[in-house]
Amino acid sequence: MALLVLAQQSQPFVEFTPAQAKQAVARELGLERIPRPDDAADGLALALAAWYQR
């Protein structure tokens, strides 16, 4: 629904696969590997997103 609204308003957006998001977290934090379990990587991704929204 959110993507539909953005498209209707001609707002730009990007989509990432779960793997791309996890790889970005690892790069951003300077980690050699993607954090495991997947929930840990997802939690870090959300924390980083919240941090950058401040």
FIZA-179972 format. One line per 4 residues: number of its first residue (from 1); their letters; for each residue x negated, y, z negated of N, C-alpha, C, O. Coordinates in Angstrom, 3 decimals. Atoms other than C-alpha are relative to their C-alpha. Last residue first. Example, Ala and Ser with C-alpha at 12.3 -4.5 7.8 and 13.67 -1.06 7.14 Angstrom:
2
2) SA) 0.820,-1.190,0.060,-13.670,-1.060,-7.140,0.770,1.090,-0.730,0.261,2.198,-0.899; -0.890,-1.190,0.000,-12.300,-4.500,-7.800,-0.900,1.200,0.000,-1.936,1.181,-0.665
//
This chain:
54
54) RQYW) 0.022,-1.021,1.061,-16.945,11.500,-13.830,-0.358,1.358,0.528,-0.419,2.322,-0.236; -1.197,-0.834,-0.089,-16.000,9.421,-10.793,0.018,1.121,-1.033,0.860,2.018,-0.980; 0.148,-0.955,-1.100,-19.549,8.059,-10.487,1.212,0.888,0.189,1.119,1.909,0.870; 1.067,-0.931,0.307,-19.333,6.446,-13.925,-0.123,1.077,1.084,-0.264,2.261,0.778
50) AALA) -0.513,-0.940,0.999,-15.965,4.866,-13.169,-1.036,1.061,-0.333,-0.700,2.236,-0.484; -0.986,-0.840,-0.683,-17.341,3.292,-9.990,0.564,1.053,-0.953,0.723,2.217,-0.583; 0.707,-0.965,-0.844,-20.387,2.054,-11.885,0.960,0.937,0.712,0.704,2.137,0.807; 0.660,-0.958,0.885,-18.216,0.475,-14.581,-0.757,1.054,0.807,-0.702,2.242,0.490
46) LALG) -1.021,-0.926,0.503,-16.005,-1.141,-11.951,-0.607,1.055,-0.914,-0.216,2.221,-0.860; -0.446,-0.823,-1.131,-19.004,-2.655,-10.170,1.049,1.019,-0.455,1.002,2.183,-0.055; 1.031,-1.019,-0.245,-20.458,-3.839,-13.484,0.409,0.926,1.142,0.185,2.134,1.076; -0.050,-0.962,1.097,-17.199,-5.607,-14.312,-1.026,1.110,0.166,-0.728,2.278,-0.083
42) DAAD) -1.200,-0.816,-0.204,-17.102,-7.255,-10.897,0.120,1.070,-1.085,0.450,2.220,-0.799; 0.294,-0.917,-1.105,-20.690,-8.444,-11.298,1.191,0.916,0.261,1.014,2.107,0.519; 0.988,-0.957,0.501,-19.874,-9.935,-14.699,-0.335,1.022,1.073,-0.422,2.216,0.784; -0.703,-0.985,0.826,-16.698,-11.541,-13.355,-0.962,1.049,-0.548,-0.589,2.213,-0.700
38) DPRP) -0.555,-1.048,-0.860,-18.756,-13.219,-10.639,0.715,1.080,-0.799,0.685,2.253,-0.426; -1.006,0.435,-0.950,-20.706,-15.133,-13.276,0.556,1.172,0.804,0.226,2.328,0.540; -0.916,1.144,0.095,-23.405,-14.201,-12.530,0.510,-0.074,-1.415,-0.249,0.288,-2.315; -0.342,0.510,1.329,-25.158,-10.955,-11.634,1.005,-1.155,0.084,1.896,-1.166,0.933
34) IREL) -1.355,-0.405,0.372,-26.346,-10.658,-8.013,0.312,-0.587,-1.370,0.069,-1.773,-1.595; -1.093,0.894,-0.383,-30.083,-11.196,-7.865,1.331,0.609,-0.408,1.395,1.485,-1.270; 0.470,0.886,-1.063,-33.246,-9.096,-7.908,1.104,-0.901,0.530,1.086,-1.311,1.690; 0.043,1.413,0.366,-31.591,-6.322,-9.876,-0.474,-0.831,1.190,-0.190,-0.502,2.342
30) GLER) 1.360,0.493,-0.191,-32.438,-2.682,-9.265,-0.173,-1.459,-0.389,-1.252,-1.876,-0.811; 0.608,0.229,1.306,-29.167,-1.470,-10.765,-1.421,-0.542,0.096,-2.061,-0.796,-0.925; -0.098,-1.229,0.792,-27.953,0.070,-7.537,-0.704,-0.139,-1.342,-1.321,0.807,-1.833; 0.945,-1.005,-0.527,-29.194,-2.877,-5.486,-0.030,1.236,-0.885,-1.101,1.741,-1.221
26) AVAQ) 1.353,0.499,0.236,-27.420,-5.453,-7.674,-1.042,1.005,0.477,-2.023,1.264,-0.219; 0.263,-0.101,1.437,-24.229,-3.405,-7.714,-1.434,-0.430,-0.290,-2.156,0.250,-1.018; 0.222,-1.415,0.285,-24.354,-3.007,-3.922,-0.318,0.214,-1.477,-1.190,1.013,-1.817; 1.349,-0.321,-0.472,-24.769,-6.768,-3.507,-0.330,1.466,-0.288,-1.463,1.785,-0.651
22) KAQA) 0.948,0.611,0.939,-21.699,-7.369,-5.679,-1.444,0.296,0.401,-2.293,0.535,-0.458; -0.061,-0.761,1.249,-19.627,-4.907,-3.634,-1.017,-0.545,-1.006,-1.695,0.229,-1.681; 0.659,-1.289,-0.231,-20.761,-6.485,-0.367,-0.015,0.838,-1.269,-1.011,1.499,-1.564; 1.452,0.221,-0.061,-19.876,-9.962,-1.644,-0.749,1.314,0.207,-1.800,1.526,-0.398
18) PTFE) 0.527,0.218,1.346,-16.389,-8.825,-2.681,-1.520,-0.197,-0.010,-2.207,0.299,-0.903; -0.293,1.358,0.435,-15.853,-7.465,0.834,-0.501,-0.146,-1.432,-1.334,0.645,-1.873; 1.154,0.851,0.238,-15.899,-3.711,1.171,0.485,-1.397,-0.354,1.505,-1.560,-1.024; -0.307,1.261,0.667,-13.340,-1.351,2.637,-1.288,-0.799,-0.132,-2.149,-0.764,0.747
14) VFPQ) 0.871,1.116,-0.373,-13.814,2.288,3.528,0.444,-1.232,-0.782,1.023,-1.125,-1.863; 0.206,0.993,1.039,-11.415,5.195,3.530,-0.930,-1.075,0.536,-1.091,-1.239,1.745; 0.990,1.051,-0.253,-10.814,8.406,5.443,-0.080,-0.974,-1.183,0.139,-0.597,-2.333; 1.100,-0.081,0.956,-7.548,10.271,4.936,-0.995,-1.120,0.282,-0.593,-2.258,0.524
10) SQQA) 1.255,-0.186,-0.748,-5.265,10.673,7.937,-1.193,0.214,-0.930,-2.095,0.997,-0.631; 0.445,-1.366,0.305,-2.259,11.016,5.586,-1.302,0.351,0.715,-1.889,1.403,0.463; -1.081,-0.914,-0.378,-0.558,7.950,7.093,-0.395,1.459,-0.221,0.076,2.348,0.488; -0.060,-0.052,-1.467,-3.854,6.065,6.898,1.072,0.978,0.462,0.851,1.735,1.407
6) LVLL) 1.182,-0.726,-0.477,-4.297,6.925,3.220,0.028,0.148,1.509,-0.273,1.221,2.032; -0.192,-1.414,0.334,-0.727,5.854,2.476,-1.183,0.833,0.490,-0.994,1.907,1.062; -1.045,-0.524,-0.880,-1.202,2.555,4.300,0.210,1.491,-0.235,0.303,2.267,0.716; 0.619,-0.223,-1.304,-4.489,1.919,2.496,1.005,0.555,1.000,0.650,1.386,1.837
2) AM) 0.873,-1.177,0.087,-2.801,2.415,-0.881,-0.636,0.312,1.355,-0.731,1.477,1.741; -0.817,-1.178,0.000,0.000,0.000,0.000,-0.874,1.260,0.000,-0.587,2.224,0.709
//
